[in-house]
């Protein structure tokens, strides 16, 4: 009896499918050719097609969820939110212009330095600015 090494994945589904596909292909390889016909050669590739089909839809679903999460994050952006940009810059949102795809960030509290970035460059919202910070700045 042959044992297979299972791939490590988060839910184990991929490793089970891969193991079954390889076992089936090895089984088909070991079978003698049937005289006068038998199974067509393309049948051996059918498990790989099923696996690719499965992976395609799994990848589409996860990318769609990530895209929706990013869109919701950007739609919920409001003044005085503490954010991080894709470049690693921390700042406080001072103005959001969704039509112009711009966000004005205050990046230095002492000199009141502001920077304009695109809405898509906001990667994380850390929360609202504390009230003590906003009262001393105004």
Beta strands, then each sheet from edge to edge (+ up, - down):
strand 1: 81-85
strand 2: 90-97
strand 3: 102-108
strand 4: 113-118
strand 5: 122-128
sheet 1: 4+ 3- 2+ 1- 5+
end
